[in-house]
Each structure stands twice: as C-alpha cells, then as structure tokens.
Amino acid sequence: KHDGRPDKPSRDWLIYQALPKMQGSILFVGVNDYTKYYQYIVPNPNAFETIDICPERGKAGGSDSKHHVGDLKSLDPRHHCYDHIILFGLHGFSGHNISNKSVFDDLQHAHNLLNYYGTLTWAPSPQITVNLNEHKNLPYTEFATMVIREMETHFNYGTIGRMDNNDNIIWMGVKNPTKEIESMLDQELLKKKNKEQ
C-alpha cells in the first residue's frame, strides 16, 4: 500500500521509477506516515536517511536506519554527505509561508551535502504564486524555472530531467564539479592508482 494514486503521478514516479534505481546513500527531506516504507524500495535500505523538523512526523514516517530531527540546514556537510538528496513536496504548498530565500537556502545546503556526480531531486508543489517584489507575482512553475536555471548555471548541475505534473514539478539534476575541481579529483585518482601499483 502506498500513496501513489492517479491524481499523484509524481509520487508514482518517485516510488516506481526513481527510488528503486538509487544506489548509494540517500537523504530524504520531509516525512509523513506514507514515506515510512520508502527505505525498503531502494537497493540499500541501510543507506536511506530521513530528516524532518517535526518529531511526530519523524516517528510516523522516518527511516528505521537513521532519522534526524531538525531542519535540513542543521546537518553539517563535514559530517554528512550523500549520493542522492530528495526534497519532495517541501516547497510550494498553499498555506505554508515559504520565502524565496528559504528555497534557495535549502537547495544550497542540499548542494553542500551532496557528493560530486550525485543527484538532487527537487519536487515542489505548484500551488502558490511567488511574490518576487511588490509588483511581480510569478506562478510557481515560472519560479521553478528560475530556480532550476540558477542550479544549472551557478551550481554547475546537469539536468537529468524535468516533469511538470499537477501535483508536483519534478527536477532531477546531477552535481558536476567545476573544471578546477575535476582536475583535482583526477589528480587524486591518479595518486591512488599509483599507490596501488
């Protein structure tokens, strides 16, 4: 039993297509009772971690292997790093006062926690308009396009795919190193190979 329904095509995509293919360590941000079994869909349930600011939701839907109570930004990148980070349904809800800044802050912190060549999945719900300034309100789909462009240009993400469904906008990107960091990673790999020979 799961929360995937015909009116929730984004959850179906997450449950049937995305999670079963995610190898390595995963951080799922924001939980509820219907996320409880998500860790058992992934190839390595012991590498599936969750975080939620609400202790009650954590008890209902947090990972059995490792759950953090707190804000995403409470995780220190020096001690926590992941191959995949999923922010699904965390932003864009009506009735939730989420500022533009918190969206960028959350995505920037997720970026800091993500390993190179790892994937970031951002799936906001497009229920609200975003007030960019006194004179301009943007539909969430347009705001999401701006955010994704920022992830691609400023943070060097390669877009794997984007879907605009009624329930969620889904964007998945891969974290690519800059040319300088790629060169450093190549040098480290070469040193390691030389030591092994």
Accessible surface in RSA format (square Angstrom, percent):
REM  Atomic radii and reference values for relative SASA: ProtOr
REM  Chains: A
REM  Algorithm: Lee & Richards
REM  Probe-radius: 1.40
REM  Slices: 20
REM RES _ NUM      All-atoms   Total-Side   Main-Chain    Non-polar    All polar
REM                ABS   REL    ABS   REL    ABS   REL    ABS   REL    ABS   REL
RES LYS A   1   240.73 117.4 165.43 101.5  75.30 179.3 127.67 114.9 113.05 120.4
RES HIS A   2    52.94  28.9  29.79  20.7  23.15  59.2  26.14  26.9  26.80  31.2
RES ASP A   3    24.03  16.8  16.95  16.9   7.08  16.7  19.36  45.6   4.67   4.7
RES GLY A   4    17.02  21.0   0.00   N/A  17.02  21.0   0.00   0.0  17.02  38.1
RES ARG A   5   112.90  47.4 110.13  56.1   2.77   6.6  52.48  71.7  60.42  36.6
RES PRO A   6   136.79  99.7 108.17  98.6  28.62 104.0 118.88  98.2  17.91 111.3
RES ASP A   7    88.80  62.2  68.93  68.6  19.87  47.0  50.55 119.0  38.24  38.1
RES LYS A   8    69.71  34.0  69.71  42.8   0.00   0.0  18.35  16.5  51.36  54.7
RES PRO A   9    54.21  39.5  46.99  42.8   7.21  26.2  49.75  41.1   4.46  27.7
RES SER A  10     0.00   0.0   0.00   0.0   0.00   0.0   0.00   0.0   0.00   0.0
RES ARG A  11    24.21  10.2  24.21  12.3   0.00   0.0   0.87   1.2  23.34  14.1
RES ASP A  12    42.05  29.5  41.14  40.9   0.91   2.2  14.40  33.9  27.66  27.6
RES TRP A  13    37.98  15.2  36.80  17.8   1.18   2.8  22.71  12.1  15.27  24.8
RES LEU A  14     0.16   0.1   0.16   0.1   0.00   0.0   0.16   0.1   0.00   0.0
RES ILE A  15     7.94   4.5   6.34   4.7   1.60   3.8   6.34   4.6   1.60   4.3
RES TYR A  16   132.79  62.0 111.19  63.3  21.60  56.2  90.45  68.0  42.34  52.2
RES GLN A  17    96.14  53.8  94.28  68.9   1.86   4.4  22.00  46.8  74.14  56.2
RES ALA A  18     8.10   7.4   0.01   0.0   8.09  18.4   7.27  10.2   0.83   2.2
RES LEU A  19     0.00   0.0   0.00   0.0   0.00   0.0   0.00   0.0   0.00   0.0
RES PRO A  20    50.74  37.0  36.37  33.2  14.37  52.2  36.61  30.2  14.12  87.8
RES LYS A  21   153.70  75.0 132.19  81.1  21.51  51.2  93.72  84.4  59.98  63.9
RES MET A  22     8.13   4.2   6.58   4.4   1.56   3.7   7.15   6.1   0.98   1.3
RES GLN A  23   123.05  68.8 116.99  85.5   6.06  14.4  52.46 111.7  70.59  53.5
RES GLY A  24    30.50  37.6   0.00   N/A  30.50  37.6  23.79  65.3   6.71  15.0
RES SER A  25    29.91  25.3  28.05  37.4   1.86   4.3  24.41  52.0   5.49   7.7
RES ILE A  26     0.80   0.5   0.80   0.6   0.00   0.0   0.80   0.6   0.00   0.0
RES LEU A  27     0.00   0.0   0.00   0.0   0.00   0.0   0.00   0.0   0.00   0.0
RES PHE A  28     1.23   0.6   1.23   0.8   0.00   0.0   1.23   0.7   0.00   0.0
RES VAL A  29     7.09   4.7   7.07   6.4   0.02   0.1   7.07   6.1   0.02   0.1
RES GLY A  30    17.35  21.4   0.00   N/A  17.35  21.4  12.96  35.6   4.40   9.8
RES VAL A  31     6.62   4.4   0.00   0.0   6.62  15.9   2.18   1.9   4.44  12.0
RES ASN A  32    53.30  36.8  53.30  51.5   0.00   0.0   2.38   5.7  50.92  49.2
RES ASP A  33    93.27  65.3  82.50  82.1  10.77  25.5  26.68  62.8  66.60  66.4
RES TYR A  34    83.98  39.2  75.39  42.9   8.59  22.4  53.12  39.9  30.86  38.0
RES THR A  35     4.20   3.0   2.73   2.8   1.47   3.5   2.73   3.7   1.47   2.2
RES LYS A  36    69.04  33.7  67.78  41.6   1.27   3.0  54.79  49.3  14.25  15.2
RES TYR A  37    59.01  27.6  58.11  33.1   0.90   2.4  59.01  44.3   0.00   0.0
RES TYR A  38     0.12   0.1   0.12   0.1   0.00   0.0   0.12   0.1   0.00   0.0
RES GLN A  39     4.67   2.6   4.55   3.3   0.12   0.3   0.31   0.7   4.37   3.3
RES TYR A  40   128.52  60.0 100.76  57.3  27.77  72.3  83.68  62.9  44.84  55.3
RES ILE A  41    39.85  22.7  22.76  17.0  17.09  41.2  28.30  20.4  11.55  31.3
RES VAL A  42     6.77   4.5   0.45   0.4   6.32  15.2   0.51   0.4   6.26  17.0
RES PRO A  43    60.69  44.2  20.99  19.1  39.70 144.3  33.96  28.0  26.73 166.1
RES ASN A  44    69.77  48.1  66.92  64.7   2.85   6.9  18.43  44.4  51.34  49.6
RES PRO A  45    42.02  30.6  42.02  38.3   0.00   0.0  42.02  34.7   0.00   0.0
RES ASN A  46   124.84  86.1 105.50 101.9  19.34  46.6  24.50  59.0 100.33  97.0
RES ALA A  47    22.39  20.6  12.98  20.0   9.41  21.4  21.49  30.3   0.90   2.4
RES PHE A  48     1.67   0.8   1.67   1.0   0.00   0.0   1.67   1.0   0.00   0.0
RES GLU A  49    30.75  17.7  30.75  23.3   0.00   0.0   1.76   3.4  28.99  23.7
RES THR A  50     0.88   0.6   0.88   0.9   0.00   0.0   0.88   1.2   0.00   0.0
RES ILE A  51     1.30   0.7   1.30   1.0   0.00   0.0   1.30   0.9   0.00   0.0
RES ASP A  52     8.54   6.0   3.91   3.9   4.63  11.0   5.45  12.8   3.09   3.1
RES ILE A  53   112.48  64.0  96.92  72.2  15.56  37.5  96.92  69.8  15.56  42.2
RES CYS A  54    28.32  21.4  25.69  28.6   2.63   6.2   9.68  24.5  18.64  20.1
RES PRO A  55    62.13  45.3  60.43  55.1   1.70   6.2  60.67  50.1   1.46   9.1
RES GLU A  56   119.80  68.8 113.59  85.9   6.21  14.8  64.12 124.0  55.68  45.5
RES ARG A  57    90.68  38.1  89.12  45.4   1.56   3.7  25.21  34.5  65.47  39.7
RES GLY A  58     5.49   6.8   0.00   N/A   5.49   6.8   1.16   3.2   4.33   9.7
RES LYS A  59   168.37  82.1 142.02  87.1  26.35  62.7 101.05  91.0  67.32  71.7
RES ALA A  60    44.63  41.0  26.61  41.1  18.03  41.0  37.60  53.0   7.03  18.6
RES GLY A  61     0.67   0.8   0.00   N/A   0.67   0.8   0.00   0.0   0.67   1.5
RES GLY A  62     1.23   1.5   0.00   N/A   1.23   1.5   0.97   2.6   0.26   0.6
RES SER A  63    10.47   8.8   0.00   0.0  10.47  24.1   1.59   3.4   8.88  12.4
RES ASP A  64    89.19  62.5  53.31  53.1  35.88  84.8  29.03  68.3  60.16  60.0
RES SER A  65    48.23  40.8  10.84  14.5  37.39  86.1  20.01  42.6  28.22  39.5
RES LYS A  66    98.71  48.2  92.97  57.0   5.74  13.7  54.90  49.4  43.81  46.7
RES HIS A  67    50.47  27.6  20.80  14.5  29.68  75.9  20.80  21.4  29.68  34.5
RES HIS A  68    26.70  14.6  22.37  15.5   4.33  11.1  11.52  11.9  15.18  17.7
RES VAL A  69    89.47  58.9  57.57  52.1  31.90  76.9  57.57  50.0  31.90  86.5
RES GLY A  70    16.74  20.6   0.00   N/A  16.74  20.6  15.20  41.7   1.54   3.5
RES ASP A  71    54.84  38.4  49.23  49.0   5.60  13.3  23.74  55.9  31.10  31.0
RES LEU A  72     7.35   4.1   3.26   2.3   4.10  10.3   3.26   2.3   4.10  11.0
RES LYS A  73    85.41  41.7  66.02  40.5  19.39  46.2  59.06  53.2  26.35  28.1
RES SER A  74    76.97  65.0  39.82  53.1  37.16  85.6  45.72  97.4  31.25  43.8
RES LEU A  75     8.54   4.8   7.22   5.2   1.33   3.3   7.98   5.6   0.56   1.5
RES ASP A  76    39.12  27.4  33.61  33.5   5.51  13.0  24.58  57.9  14.54  14.5
RES PRO A  77    53.43  38.9  38.14  34.8  15.30  55.6  38.39  31.7  15.04  93.5
RES ARG A  78   198.69  83.4 162.15  82.7  36.53  87.0  77.61 106.1 121.08  73.4
RES HIS A  79   140.08  76.6 105.99  73.7  34.08  87.2  78.11  80.5  61.96  72.1
RES HIS A  80    38.89  21.3  34.98  24.3   3.91  10.0  14.30  14.7  24.59  28.6
RES CYS A  81    78.23  59.2  63.29  70.6  14.94  35.1  12.35  31.3  65.88  71.0
RES TYR A  82     3.99   1.9   3.99   2.3   0.00   0.0   3.58   2.7   0.41   0.5
RES ASP A  83    45.58  31.9  45.53  45.3   0.06   0.1  10.51  24.7  35.08  35.0
RES HIS A  84    24.19  13.2  24.19  16.8   0.00   0.0  21.13  21.8   3.06   3.6
RES ILE A  85     0.24   0.1   0.00   0.0   0.24   0.6   0.00   0.0   0.24   0.7
RES ILE A  86     0.16   0.1   0.16   0.1   0.00   0.0   0.16   0.1   0.00   0.0
RES LEU A  87     0.35   0.2   0.00   0.0   0.35   0.9   0.00   0.0   0.35   0.9
RES PHE A  88     7.67   3.8   0.05   0.0   7.62  19.8   0.05   0.0   7.62  21.8
RES GLY A  89    11.27  13.9   0.00   N/A  11.27  13.9   2.60   7.1   8.68  19.4
RES LEU A  90    52.20  29.1  41.64  29.8  10.56  26.6  44.39  31.2   7.81  21.0
RES HIS A  91     1.64   0.9   1.39   1.0   0.25   0.6   1.33   1.4   0.31   0.4
RES GLY A  92     0.56   0.7   0.00   N/A   0.56   0.7   0.00   0.0   0.56   1.2
RES PHE A  93    66.17  33.1  65.98  40.9   0.19   0.5  65.98  40.0   0.19   0.5
RES SER A  94    65.17  55.1  53.17  71.0  12.00  27.6  30.05  64.0  35.13  49.2
RES GLY A  95    86.46 106.6   0.00   N/A  86.46 106.6  43.66 119.8  42.80  95.8
RES HIS A  96   107.83  58.9  95.71  66.5  12.11  31.0  70.53  72.7  37.30  43.4
RES ASN A  97   158.38 109.2 120.03 116.0  38.35  92.3  39.37  94.8 119.01 115.0
RES ILE A  98    46.04  26.2  26.28  19.6  19.76  47.6  28.52  20.5  17.52  47.6
RES SER A  99    61.06  51.6  50.59  67.5  10.47  24.1  49.20 104.8  11.86  16.6
RES ASN A 100    37.59  25.9  33.80  32.7   3.79   9.1  14.47  34.8  23.11  22.3
RES LYS A 101   142.91  69.7 136.92  84.0   6.00  14.3 106.99  96.3  35.92  38.3
RES SER A 102    32.79  27.7  30.62  40.9   2.17   5.0  31.96  68.1   0.83   1.2
RES VAL A 103     2.69   1.8   2.69   2.4   0.00   0.0   2.69   2.3   0.00   0.0
RES PHE A 104    68.04  34.0  65.60  40.6   2.44   6.3  65.94  40.0   2.10   6.0
RES ASP A 105    44.02  30.8  40.20  40.0   3.81   9.0   7.89  18.6  36.13  36.0
RES ASP A 106    14.32  10.0  14.32  14.3   0.00   0.0   0.51   1.2  13.81  13.8
RES LEU A 107     1.25   0.7   1.25   0.9   0.00   0.0   1.25   0.9   0.00   0.0
RES GLN A 108    86.36  48.3  86.11  62.9   0.25   0.6   7.92  16.8  78.44  59.5
RES HIS A 109    27.04  14.8  26.07  18.1   0.96   2.5  15.13  15.6  11.91  13.9
RES ALA A 110     0.00   0.0   0.00   0.0   0.00   0.0   0.00   0.0   0.00   0.0
RES HIS A 111    29.41  16.1  29.41  20.4   0.00   0.0   8.62   8.9  20.79  24.2
RES ASN A 112    71.20  49.1  51.25  49.5  19.95  48.0  11.12  26.8  60.08  58.1
RES LEU A 113     0.46   0.3   0.00   0.0   0.46   1.2   0.46   0.3   0.00   0.0
RES LEU A 114     5.30   3.0   0.00   0.0   5.30  13.3   0.16   0.1   5.14  13.8
RES ASN A 115    50.20  34.6  44.78  43.3   5.42  13.1  19.49  46.9  30.71  29.7
RES TYR A 116    77.56  36.2  61.50  35.0  16.07  41.8  42.04  31.6  35.52  43.8
RES TYR A 117   122.32  57.1 102.34  58.2  19.98  52.0  91.94  69.1  30.38  37.4
RES GLY A 118     4.56   5.6   0.00   N/A   4.56   5.6   4.47  12.3   0.09   0.2
RES THR A 119    17.56  12.5  17.47  17.7   0.09   0.2  17.09  23.0   0.47   0.7
RES LEU A 120     0.00   0.0   0.00   0.0   0.00   0.0   0.00   0.0   0.00   0.0
RES THR A 121     0.37   0.3   0.37   0.4   0.00   0.0   0.16   0.2   0.21   0.3
RES TRP A 122     1.21   0.5   1.21   0.6   0.00   0.0   1.14   0.6   0.07   0.1
RES ALA A 123     0.04   0.0   0.00   0.0   0.04   0.1   0.04   0.1   0.00   0.0
RES PRO A 124     0.49   0.4   0.14   0.1   0.34   1.3   0.49   0.4   0.00   0.0
RES SER A 125     2.83   2.4   2.83   3.8   0.00   0.0   0.79   1.7   2.04   2.9
RES PRO A 126    35.65  26.0  13.69  12.5  21.96  79.8  13.81  11.4  21.85 135.8
RES GLN A 127    99.51  55.6  65.10  47.6  34.41  81.9  32.16  68.4  67.35  51.1
RES ILE A 128    40.09  22.8  31.71  23.6   8.38  20.2  37.64  27.1   2.44   6.6
RES THR A 129    88.33  62.8  71.12  72.1  17.21  41.0  47.20  63.4  41.13  62.2
RES VAL A 130     8.74   5.7   7.08   6.4   1.66   4.0   8.74   7.6   0.00   0.0
RES ASN A 131    91.34  63.0  72.66  70.2  18.68  45.0  29.65  71.4  61.69  59.6
RES LEU A 132    59.91  33.4  32.13  23.0  27.78  69.8  32.13  22.6  27.78  74.8
RES ASN A 133    80.54  55.5  71.08  68.7   9.46  22.8  38.15  91.8  42.39  41.0
RES GLU A 134   156.67  89.9 121.77  92.1  34.90  83.1  51.78 100.1 104.89  85.6
RES HIS A 135   169.29  92.5 132.07  91.8  37.23  95.2  98.52 101.5  70.77  82.3
RES LYS A 136   106.53  52.0 102.03  62.6   4.50  10.7  49.68  44.7  56.85  60.6
RES ASN A 137    95.78  66.1  70.61  68.2  25.17  60.6  15.04  36.2  80.75  78.0
RES LEU A 138    10.61   5.9  10.61   7.6   0.00   0.0  10.61   7.4   0.00   0.0
RES PRO A 139    61.31  44.7  60.01  54.7   1.30   4.7  61.31  50.6   0.00   0.0
RES TYR A 140     6.43   3.0   3.52   2.0   2.91   7.6   2.88   2.2   3.56   4.4
RES THR A 141    52.60  37.4  51.16  51.9   1.44   3.4  36.14  48.5  16.46  24.9
RES GLU A 142    89.03  51.1  84.26  63.7   4.78  11.4  34.37  66.5  54.66  44.6
RES PHE A 143     1.49   0.7   1.49   0.9   0.00   0.0   1.49   0.9   0.00   0.0
RES ALA A 144     0.00   0.0   0.00   0.0   0.00   0.0   0.00   0.0   0.00   0.0
RES THR A 145    47.30  33.6  46.45  47.1   0.85   2.0  36.30  48.8  11.00  16.6
RES MET A 146    74.47  38.6  68.40  45.3   6.07  14.5  60.00  51.0  14.47  19.2
RES VAL A 147     0.07   0.0   0.07   0.1   0.00   0.0   0.07   0.1   0.00   0.0
RES ILE A 148    11.33   6.4  11.33   8.4   0.00   0.0  11.33   8.2   0.00   0.0
RES ARG A 149   131.01  55.0 130.16  66.3   0.86   2.0  52.21  71.4  78.81  47.8
RES GLU A 150    67.77  38.9  65.87  49.8   1.90   4.5   9.71  18.8  58.06  47.4
RES MET A 151     1.83   0.9   1.83   1.2   0.00   0.0   0.46   0.4   1.37   1.8
RES GLU A 152    63.62  36.5  53.13  40.2  10.49  25.0  15.64  30.3  47.98  39.2
RES THR A 153   104.83  74.6  73.44  74.4  31.40  74.8  69.59  93.5  35.25  53.3
RES HIS A 154   126.99  69.4  98.35  68.4  28.64  73.3  57.18  58.9  69.80  81.2
RES PHE A 155    30.36  15.2  23.73  14.7   6.64  17.3  27.52  16.7   2.84   8.1
RES ASN A 156    54.82  37.8  54.31  52.5   0.51   1.2   9.40  22.6  45.42  43.9
RES TYR A 157     8.55   4.0   0.00   0.0   8.55  22.2   0.19   0.1   8.36  10.3
RES GLY A 158    23.77  29.3   0.00   N/A  23.77  29.3  23.77  65.2   0.00   0.0
RES THR A 159    60.66  43.1  27.50  27.9  33.16  79.0  27.60  37.1  33.06  50.0
RES ILE A 160   100.85  57.4  67.04  49.9  33.81  81.5  72.63  52.3  28.22  76.6
RES GLY A 161    31.17  38.4   0.00   N/A  31.17  38.4  30.16  82.8   1.01   2.3
RES ARG A 162    82.82  34.8  49.99  25.5  32.83  78.2  34.24  46.8  48.58  29.4
RES MET A 163    70.19  36.4  64.66  42.8   5.54  13.2  37.71  32.1  32.48  43.0
RES ASP A 164    79.71  55.8  45.69  45.5  34.02  80.4  29.33  69.0  50.38  50.2
RES ASN A 165    36.51  25.2  24.75  23.9  11.75  28.3   6.70  16.1  29.80  28.8
RES ASN A 166   151.05 104.2 124.68 120.5  26.36  63.5  33.84  81.4 117.20 113.3
RES ASP A 167    21.43  15.0   8.68   8.6  12.76  30.2  17.49  41.2   3.94   3.9
RES ASN A 168     9.93   6.8   9.93   9.6   0.00   0.0   0.00   0.0   9.93   9.6
RES ILE A 169     0.36   0.2   0.36   0.3   0.00   0.0   0.36   0.3   0.00   0.0
RES ILE A 170     3.34   1.9   3.34   2.5   0.00   0.0   3.34   2.4   0.00   0.0
RES TRP A 171     0.60   0.2   0.60   0.3   0.00   0.0   0.60   0.3   0.00   0.0
RES MET A 172    25.10  13.0  25.10  16.6   0.00   0.0  11.84  10.1  13.26  17.6
RES GLY A 173     0.00   0.0   0.00   N/A   0.00   0.0   0.00   0.0   0.00   0.0
RES VAL A 174    34.68  22.8  34.68  31.4   0.00   0.0  34.68  30.1   0.00   0.0
RES LYS A 175    15.01   7.3  15.01   9.2   0.00   0.0   1.36   1.2  13.66  14.5
RES ASN A 176    48.96  33.8  46.03  44.5   2.93   7.1  11.98  28.8  36.99  35.7
RES PRO A 177     8.66   6.3   1.36   1.2   7.30  26.5   1.54   1.3   7.12  44.2
RES THR A 178    60.73  43.2  56.75  57.5   3.99   9.5  57.65  77.4   3.08   4.7
RES LYS A 179   170.51  83.2 160.98  98.8   9.53  22.7 112.63 101.4  57.88  61.7
RES GLU A 180   123.56  70.9 116.20  87.9   7.35  17.5  66.07 127.8  57.49  46.9
RES ILE A 181    50.99  29.0  50.99  38.0   0.00   0.0  50.99  36.7   0.00   0.0
RES GLU A 182    70.81  40.7  70.81  53.6   0.00   0.0  10.91  21.1  59.90  48.9
RES SER A 183    52.08  44.0  46.16  61.6   5.93  13.7  29.65  63.1  22.43  31.4
RES MET A 184   117.36  60.8 116.10  76.8   1.26   3.0  90.01  76.5  27.36  36.2
RES LEU A 185    67.58  37.6  63.22  45.2   4.36  11.0  63.54  44.6   4.03  10.9
RES ASP A 186    85.07  59.6  79.40  79.0   5.67  13.4  26.40  62.1  58.66  58.5
RES GLN A 187   100.39  56.1  97.76  71.4   2.63   6.3  29.90  63.7  70.48  53.5
RES GLU A 188   102.20  58.7  98.47  74.5   3.72   8.9  41.91  81.1  60.29  49.2
RES LEU A 189   107.76  60.0 104.76  74.9   3.00   7.5 107.17  75.3   0.59   1.6
RES LEU A 190   107.81  60.0 106.09  75.9   1.73   4.3 107.60  75.6   0.22   0.6
RES LYS A 191   118.84  58.0 116.04  71.2   2.80   6.7  74.68  67.2  44.15  47.0
RES LYS A 192   126.37  61.7 123.53  75.8   2.84   6.8  69.68  62.7  56.69  60.4
RES LYS A 193   116.87  57.0 115.94  71.1   0.93   2.2  61.13  55.0  55.73  59.4
RES ASN A 194    89.87  62.0  75.37  72.8  14.50  34.9  25.09  60.4  64.78  62.6
RES LYS A 195   177.55  86.6 144.67  88.8  32.88  78.3  95.84  86.3  81.71  87.0
RES GLU A 196   128.34  73.7  89.39  67.6  38.95  92.7  48.10  93.0  80.24  65.5
RES GLN A 197   174.59  97.6 112.65  82.3  61.94 147.5  72.81 155.0 101.78  77.2
END  Absolute sums over single chains surface
CHAIN  1 A    10836.9       8832.1       2004.7       5781.6       5055.3
END  Absolute sums over all chains
TOTAL         10836.9       8832.1       2004.7       5781.6       5055.3
